[in-house]
Structure formats: structure tokens, C-alpha cells
Amino acid sequence: MIGELSFYGLYMPWLMPLALGALAALWGLRRLLAATGLYRHIWHPALFDVALYVLLLHGLSRATYFLQTGSP
């Protein structure tokens, strides 16, 4: 995952679009969890959100690595 992405001549690291994608997925999951009422059973929602974001970012980075290299 070393390298950069060119966005109309602006070079940014690959981690930036992955982080934005994980943030968008987190917003969707938070809305889903709040709508179903599962946040009532979570002891510390802020820590849960951070952990969920890290897991989503890790999953996205692993998925893009697998797509680039073709091996797990």
C-alpha cells in the first residue's frame, strides 16, 4: 500500500481515501446502530466508535492490498 493517488494533479497518500471511506462507513453503521437501539447496550459509545473506525480502516486497507497484489 505504498504509493500515492493522483486526484486532478494533487498527490495524496493511499491512506487518505481509505480513511474517508472508513469514515463514511462508520457514519452509516452508527446510524444503523442508533436506529436499532443497540447503543443502549454499549458501555462507552465513544470508545466503541473509535474501535469500529479502526476495524473498518483495517478491513478496507486489507481489501485494497488484496485487490492490488492478488494474494492475502
Secondary structure, 3 states (H helix, E strand, C coil): CCCEEEECCEEEECHHHHHHHHHHHHHHHHHHHHHHCHHHHCCCHHHHHHHHHHHHHHHHHHHHHHHHHCCC
